Amino acid sequence: MIRRSNGPATVENDMTPMIDVTFQLITFFMFVLNFSEAEQDERIQLPVSQLAKPAEGVLETPITMQLTADGGVLYAGEVVPVDQIDRPLQQEREIIEAAGKDPKQATVIVRADGRASTGDVQQVIRICQEEGFERFALRALYKPE
Amino acid sequence: MTALPRRRLEKVAINMTPMIDVVFQLMIFFMLTLNIIAPEGDFDIRMPLGKSAGQPSDDLQLPPIKVRLTAQADGSLAGIGMNGEPVSDFDDLRQRVAGIVDAAEASGAVAADVELELDCDYNLDYANVVSAITAVSGRVDDGRVIEMIKKITFAPPGTD
């Protein structure tokens, strides 16, 4: 049997499997990328708990109060003393009310450093209560033993 | 009309090099921005104004359990007390609370109705509060979490 040659054959690498694998890898890294990092500040070291349950779904109108170890509240990128957070909270409440929602249904996420004073945390909670917020989520790092 | 010259059909080879370059760049970007962090979890507390002073939130037959956490000058934990009795550590606290919850359930009450009030020194490190909440809100039995107390309130700061 005679085979006909089609001229000089060029050796071609089939790139398809490599590109497939690479796209898989990109997809993987895209999915594990943490988008909520903006909420997490390295200035705050959360206390560790084995029972802190990861949030089920997205919280409705969450307000995050980040409390540093030396008793300041991180708000809009600035450190605000605890006793001055009533004004920003008032604005938050007005925004929630303007959107037709009830502040009582909003959740205040308290991300306090493990070394912060409990009294400061309680003061933050009290000011939030005075502004009409009722639901609080004390945030901790989840580490099973 | 002149006939177009017939061209031989040629296989068009697409140059893959720029695409592979870009793809590798993307992959390296996502690999470098990846930082593995422990997931965060919440303790949900519902605490309306005026309900933190120790009175039961509704017509409750069970008096709230009072847990007192005292601090040393540097903010570390000095001692734990429950209903006026000293408690050695958070494991001991968990066992005592479990005993109260079990007794309440045995008497027909719902465990979720048991209320607990945390009374902490002002300068106590917050990590101890989270440890105390962890101790009273559940226990891990054979890998399963058994919930204990859900209603946790704070005593007003500065009270003794």
Contacts between the chains, C-beta under 8 A, distances in Angstrom:
chain1	res1	chain2	res2	distance
A	12	B	13	7.5
A	15	B	16	5.3
A	15	B	20	7.3
A	18	B	20	7.8
A	19	B	16	7.7
A	19	B	19	7.7
A	19	B	20	7.2
A	19	B	23	7.0
A	22	B	20	7.6
A	22	B	23	5.0
A	22	B	24	7.1
A	22	B	27	6.2
A	23	B	23	7.1
A	25	B	27	5.4
A	26	B	23	6.8
A	26	B	26	5.3
A	26	B	27	5.3
A	26	B	30	6.2
A	29	B	27	6.8
A	29	B	30	3.1
A	29	B	31	5.9
A	29	B	33	8.0
A	29	B	34	6.0
A	30	B	30	6.0
A	32	B	34	6.0
A	33	B	30	6.3
A	33	B	33	6.2
A	33	B	34	6.6
A	34	B	35	7.2
A	34	B	37	6.8
A	40	B	37	7.5
A	40	B	40	7.8
A	46	B	40	6.7
A	47	B	126	6.3
A	47	B	127	3.9
A	47	B	129	8.0
A	47	B	130	4.0
A	47	B	131	7.3
A	48	B	38	8.0
A	48	B	127	7.8
A	48	B	130	7.8
A	49	B	41	6.9
A	49	B	43	7.6
A	49	B	130	5.4
A	49	B	131	7.4
A	49	B	133	7.6
A	49	B	134	4.5
A	50	B	134	6.5
A	50	B	140	6.8
A	51	B	41	7.7
A	51	B	43	7.8
A	51	B	134	4.8
A	51	B	137	5.8
A	51	B	138	5.0
A	51	B	140	7.7
A	51	B	145	6.4
A	52	B	40	7.2
A	52	B	41	2.9
A	52	B	42	6.2
A	52	B	43	6.1
A	52	B	130	7.9
A	52	B	134	7.5
A	53	B	41	4.9
A	53	B	42	6.6
A	54	B	39	5.2
A	54	B	40	7.0
A	54	B	41	4.8
A	54	B	42	7.7
A	55	B	41	7.4
A	55	B	42	5.6
A	67	B	126	7.7
A	104	B	48	7.8
A	107	B	44	8.0
A	109	B	42	7.2
A	112	B	126	5.0
A	113	B	126	6.8
A	114	B	125	6.4
A	114	B	126	5.8
A	114	B	127	3.4
A	114	B	130	7.2
A	115	B	75	7.1
A	115	B	125	5.5
A	115	B	126	7.2
A	115	B	127	7.0
A	116	B	125	7.4
A	116	B	126	4.6
A	117	B	75	6.8
A	117	B	122	6.1
A	117	B	123	5.1
A	117	B	124	6.9
A	117	B	125	7.5
A	117	B	126	7.1
A	118	B	69	7.7
A	118	B	71	7.9
A	118	B	120	4.4
A	118	B	121	7.1
A	118	B	122	6.8
A	118	B	123	7.6
A	118	B	124	4.4
A	118	B	125	7.4
A	118	B	126	5.4
A	118	B	128	7.5
A	118	B	129	5.2
A	118	B	157	7.6
A	119	B	120	7.6
A	119	B	121	7.7
A	119	B	122	3.2
A	119	B	123	6.6
A	119	B	124	7.7
A	119	B	157	4.6
A	119	B	158	7.2
A	121	B	126	5.4
A	121	B	129	7.2
A	122	B	120	7.6
A	122	B	154	5.3
A	122	B	156	7.6
A	122	B	157	4.4
A	123	B	157	6.5
A	125	B	47	6.8
A	125	B	154	6.8
A	126	B	52	7.9
A	126	B	156	7.8
A	126	B	157	7.6
A	129	B	47	6.7
A	129	B	48	6.9
A	129	B	49	4.1
A	129	B	52	7.6
A	130	B	49	6.4
A	132	B	49	8.0
A	134	B	46	5.9
A	134	B	47	6.5
A	134	B	48	4.6
A	134	B	49	7.8
A	135	B	44	7.2
A	135	B	45	7.8
A	135	B	46	5.7
A	136	B	44	7.5
A	136	B	45	4.6
A	136	B	46	7.5
A	136	B	47	6.1
A	137	B	42	3.8
A	137	B	43	6.9
A	137	B	44	5.4
A	137	B	45	7.4
A	138	B	42	6.7
A	138	B	43	4.4
A	138	B	45	6.3
A	138	B	130	6.8
A	138	B	133	6.9
A	139	B	40	5.5
A	139	B	41	7.3
A	139	B	42	5.6
A	140	B	40	7.1
A	140	B	41	6.0
A	140	B	42	7.7
A	140	B	43	7.0
A	140	B	130	5.1
A	140	B	134	7.9
A	141	B	38	4.8
A	141	B	39	7.8
A	141	B	40	6.0
A	141	B	41	7.6
A	142	B	38	6.2
A	142	B	39	5.1
A	142	B	40	6.5
A	142	B	41	3.9
A	143	B	38	5.7
A	145	B	140	7.5
